[in-house]
Amino acid sequence: MKAIIFDDFGAADVLRLANAPLPKVRPGDLLVKVHAAGVNRADLLQRQGYYGRQSYGESDLLGLEVAGGVVAVGRDVADIQPGEWVMAIVGGGAYAEYARVDRGMAVRIPAELDFVEAAAVMESFVTAWEAAVHLGGAGVGDGVLIHAAASGVGSAAVEIAHARGARVFATGNAERRADVLALGAESVFDYRSQDFVQGVREATDGRGVDVIVDFVGGNYLARNLPTYAASPRADASSRLACSAGRSPPTFRSLSLCTIICASSAR
């Protein structure tokens, strides 16, 4: 099969088209003919050498998101058949004609989505749903603060929270303010020139927000605290966890990259 590979770390011009072996299907796998593949920041970082090696995950090839048609299934797969259309997250390997997909990481493509749209769902939108809704519980009438709202996952979180009836406040750069507002944010604070803490407090008449989704971390942690509504509780997807119902919250984990916080009143 044809695949996109790179021999050395660098800019996009290190990528080239080459022949690669067809992935071997394991008992719980699908073999998918790729119609579209997502491009994520992780792909760019891997290509530039930030992960320290070219091979990362379970494939030597780049690419974490894929949409296409199932051409073969492993012997343990009974609920999807060849000929069906799926979108999936893979551990590398999406930048190719065929990709091996763990059945548990694939879902059927809704009729409303084409392949390009479907290939952009599984990384950004599923992560955003996990953060804002599954863990944060954002819903009708909630105040939600989303940092890095012009990023892939951040913009998806804005759309999801808005669609669920939440009031969305966001941070980003001024050049992208109109884009984020168009996705459903009520206010967008320029992280370089505006104080989002003051902005959130003013926009909510001093109440604060119920949910915070933070993909920035660092010194944002301390700045997030004054924006919470009373009796804060935080649930972590990957950056921190706070104990429920305590004020101030007790942080238990500071190891990864995302903050999800929610009021204990929900």
C-alpha positions as CSV (number, residue, x, y, z in Angstrom):
1,M,0.0,0.0,0.0
2,K,1.0,3.7,-0.3
3,A,1.7,5.6,2.9
4,I,3.1,9.0,3.9
5,I,6.4,8.5,5.7
6,F,9.4,10.7,6.9
7,D,13.0,9.8,7.2
8,D,14.1,12.7,9.4
9,F,12.5,15.2,11.7
10,G,11.6,18.5,10.3
11,A,9.0,20.7,8.6
12,A,6.2,19.3,6.3
13,D,8.6,18.9,3.4
14,V,10.2,15.9,5.1
15,L,7.0,13.9,4.3
16,R,7.0,11.7,1.3
17,L,4.9,9.1,-0.4
18,A,6.3,5.5,-0.2
19,N,5.3,1.9,-0.2
20,A,4.5,0.3,3.2
21,P,3.4,-3.1,4.3
22,L,-0.3,-3.7,4.7
23,P,-1.2,-3.9,8.4
24,K,-1.8,-7.3,9.9
25,V,-5.3,-7.7,11.3
26,R,-5.5,-9.0,14.9
27,P,-8.5,-10.9,16.3
28,G,-10.1,-7.7,17.6
29,D,-9.3,-5.4,14.7
30,L,-10.8,-3.9,11.6
31,L,-8.9,-3.2,8.4
32,V,-10.1,0.1,7.0
33,K,-9.7,1.5,3.5
34,V,-8.8,5.1,4.4
35,H,-10.9,7.8,2.7
36,A,-9.9,10.6,5.0
37,A,-7.4,11.1,7.8
38,G,-7.3,13.8,10.5
39,V,-4.3,16.0,11.0
40,N,-3.6,16.7,14.7
41,R,-1.0,18.7,16.6
42,A,0.4,15.5,17.9
43,D,1.2,14.5,14.3
44,L,3.1,17.8,13.9
45,L,5.0,17.4,17.1
46,Q,5.9,13.8,16.2
47,R,7.1,14.8,12.8
48,Q,9.2,17.6,14.4
49,G,10.9,15.3,16.8
50,Y,9.3,16.4,20.1
51,Y,8.5,12.8,21.1
52,G,12.1,11.8,20.6
53,R,11.6,9.1,18.0
54,Q,9.8,8.6,14.7
55,S,7.8,5.6,15.8
56,Y,5.2,6.3,18.4
57,G,2.2,4.2,19.3
58,E,1.6,0.9,17.6
59,S,2.4,2.0,14.0
60,D,5.5,3.5,12.4
61,L,3.2,5.7,10.4
62,L,1.7,9.1,11.4
63,G,-2.0,9.8,11.9
64,L,-4.4,9.3,14.8
65,E,-7.8,9.8,13.1
66,V,-9.3,7.9,10.2
67,A,-12.6,7.5,8.3
68,G,-13.3,5.0,5.7
69,G,-14.7,1.6,4.7
70,V,-14.2,-1.7,6.5
71,V,-12.6,-4.3,4.2
72,A,-11.8,-7.0,6.7
73,V,-12.4,-7.9,10.3
74,G,-10.6,-10.0,12.9
75,R,-12.1,-13.3,14.0
76,D,-13.4,-11.9,17.3
77,V,-15.3,-9.0,15.6
78,A,-19.0,-9.9,15.2
79,D,-20.9,-6.5,15.2
80,I,-19.3,-4.8,12.2
81,Q,-18.9,-6.3,8.7
82,P,-16.9,-5.5,5.6
83,G,-18.6,-2.8,3.6
84,E,-19.6,-0.6,6.6
85,W,-18.3,2.9,7.0
86,V,-16.5,3.8,10.3
87,M,-14.6,6.6,11.9
88,A,-11.9,5.8,14.5
89,I,-8.9,6.7,16.6
90,V,-5.8,4.7,15.8
91,G,-2.4,4.4,17.5
92,G,-0.7,5.8,14.5
93,G,-1.1,4.6,10.9
94,A,-3.8,6.9,9.5
95,Y,-1.6,8.4,6.9
96,A,-1.9,5.4,4.6
97,E,-4.2,3.7,2.1
98,Y,-5.2,1.2,4.8
99,A,-5.3,1.4,8.6
100,R,-5.6,-1.2,11.3
101,V,-8.3,-0.1,13.8
102,D,-9.1,-1.6,17.2
103,R,-12.8,-2.4,17.1
104,G,-13.4,-0.7,20.4
105,M,-12.0,2.6,19.0
106,A,-14.3,2.7,16.0
107,V,-17.9,3.9,15.5
108,R,-20.1,3.9,12.4
109,I,-20.2,7.2,10.5
110,P,-23.5,9.0,10.9
111,A,-25.4,9.6,7.7
112,E,-25.1,13.3,8.1
113,L,-21.3,13.3,7.9
114,D,-19.0,12.8,4.9
115,F,-15.6,11.2,5.2
116,V,-13.7,14.5,5.7
117,E,-16.0,15.6,8.5
118,A,-16.0,12.2,10.1
119,A,-12.2,12.1,10.2
120,A,-12.2,15.2,12.3
121,V,-14.5,13.9,15.0
122,M,-12.8,11.2,17.0
123,E,-9.8,13.1,18.4
124,S,-11.1,16.7,19.0
125,F,-14.8,16.2,19.5
126,V,-14.6,13.0,21.6
127,T,-12.0,14.6,23.8
128,A,-14.1,17.8,24.1
129,W,-17.2,15.8,25.0
130,E,-15.3,13.8,27.6
131,A,-14.0,17.0,29.2
132,A,-16.9,19.3,29.0
133,V,-19.9,16.9,29.3
134,H,-18.9,13.5,30.6
135,L,-16.6,14.9,33.4
136,G,-17.7,18.5,33.6
137,G,-21.4,17.8,33.2
138,A,-22.0,21.1,31.2
139,G,-25.6,21.6,30.4
140,V,-28.5,24.1,30.1
141,G,-27.8,27.3,32.0
142,D,-24.3,26.4,33.2
143,G,-21.4,28.8,32.8
144,V,-18.5,27.2,31.1
145,L,-15.0,28.7,30.7
146,I,-12.9,27.2,27.9
147,H,-9.3,28.1,27.5
148,A,-7.4,27.8,24.1
149,A,-10.8,28.0,22.5
150,A,-9.4,28.5,19.0
151,S,-7.6,25.2,19.1
152,G,-9.0,21.9,17.7
153,V,-10.3,20.5,21.0
154,G,-11.0,23.9,22.4
155,S,-13.2,24.9,19.5
156,A,-15.0,21.6,19.6
157,A,-15.7,22.2,23.3
158,V,-17.2,25.6,22.5
159,E,-19.6,24.1,20.0
160,I,-20.6,21.2,22.3
161,A,-21.2,23.4,25.4
162,H,-23.2,25.9,23.3
163,A,-25.2,23.1,21.8
164,R,-26.1,21.9,25.2
165,G,-27.4,25.2,26.3
166,A,-24.5,26.5,28.4
167,R,-23.2,30.0,28.5
168,V,-19.7,29.8,27.0
169,F,-16.9,32.1,27.9
170,A,-13.5,31.6,26.3
171,T,-9.9,32.7,26.0
172,G,-7.9,32.9,22.8
173,N,-6.1,35.5,20.7
174,A,-7.9,38.6,19.4
175,E,-7.3,37.5,15.8
176,R,-9.5,34.5,16.3
177,R,-12.2,36.1,18.5
178,A,-14.7,36.3,15.6
179,D,-14.2,32.6,14.8
180,V,-14.8,31.5,18.4
181,L,-17.9,33.8,18.8
182,A,-19.3,32.2,15.6
183,L,-19.0,28.8,17.3
184,G,-21.2,29.9,20.2
185,A,-19.1,31.7,22.7
186,E,-20.7,34.6,24.5
187,S,-17.4,36.4,25.3
188,V,-13.9,35.8,24.2
189,F,-11.0,37.2,26.2
190,D,-7.7,37.9,24.5
191,Y,-5.2,36.0,26.7
192,R,-2.4,38.5,25.8
193,S,-4.2,41.8,26.8
194,Q,-7.3,41.0,28.9
195,D,-7.8,39.5,32.4
196,F,-10.1,36.6,31.9
197,V,-10.7,36.4,35.6
198,Q,-12.2,39.9,35.7
199,G,-14.0,39.3,32.5
200,V,-15.7,36.1,33.7
201,R,-16.7,37.7,37.0
202,E,-18.2,40.7,35.3
203,A,-20.0,38.7,32.7
204,T,-21.6,36.5,35.3
205,D,-22.4,39.3,37.8
206,G,-19.9,37.9,40.2
207,R,-21.2,34.4,40.3
208,G,-18.5,32.7,38.3
209,V,-18.7,29.6,36.1
210,D,-19.7,26.0,36.8
211,V,-17.2,24.2,34.5
212,I,-13.7,25.1,33.3
213,V,-12.0,23.3,30.5
214,D,-8.3,24.2,30.5
215,F,-5.8,22.9,27.9
216,V,-3.2,25.5,28.9
217,G,-2.3,24.6,32.5
218,G,0.7,26.3,34.1
219,N,-0.1,29.6,35.8
220,Y,-3.7,29.3,34.6
221,L,-4.3,27.0,37.5
222,A,-4.2,29.7,40.2
223,R,-6.0,32.1,37.9
224,N,-8.9,29.7,37.3
225,L,-9.8,29.4,41.0
226,P,-11.4,32.9,41.4
227,T,-13.6,32.2,38.4
228,Y,-15.4,29.3,40.0
229,A,-19.0,29.4,41.2
230,A,-19.4,28.7,45.0
231,S,-18.5,25.3,46.4
232,P,-16.2,24.3,43.5
233,R,-15.6,20.7,42.6
234,A,-13.3,19.5,39.9
235,D,-13.2,16.3,37.9
236,A,-10.1,15.5,35.9
237,S,-9.7,14.2,32.4
238,S,-6.0,14.6,32.4
239,R,-4.6,17.5,34.4
240,L,-5.9,17.6,37.9
241,A,-8.5,16.2,40.2
242,C,-10.1,18.0,43.1
243,S,-12.1,16.5,45.9
244,A,-15.9,17.0,45.7
245,G,-17.6,19.5,47.9
246,R,-14.6,21.1,49.6
247,S,-13.7,24.7,49.4
248,P,-11.0,25.4,48.5
249,P,-10.6,22.2,46.4
250,T,-7.9,19.7,47.3
251,F,-5.7,18.9,44.3
252,R,-4.7,15.3,44.0
253,S,-3.0,15.0,40.6
254,L,-1.0,17.5,38.6
255,S,0.5,15.2,36.0
256,L,-1.0,15.8,32.6
257,C,-2.7,18.5,30.6
258,T,-6.4,19.2,31.0
259,I,-8.5,20.8,33.8
260,I,-12.1,20.1,34.2
261,C,-13.9,21.8,37.1
262,A,-17.5,21.9,38.1
263,S,-19.7,23.3,40.9
264,S,-20.8,20.8,43.5
265,A,-24.2,22.3,43.3
266,R,-25.1,20.4,40.1
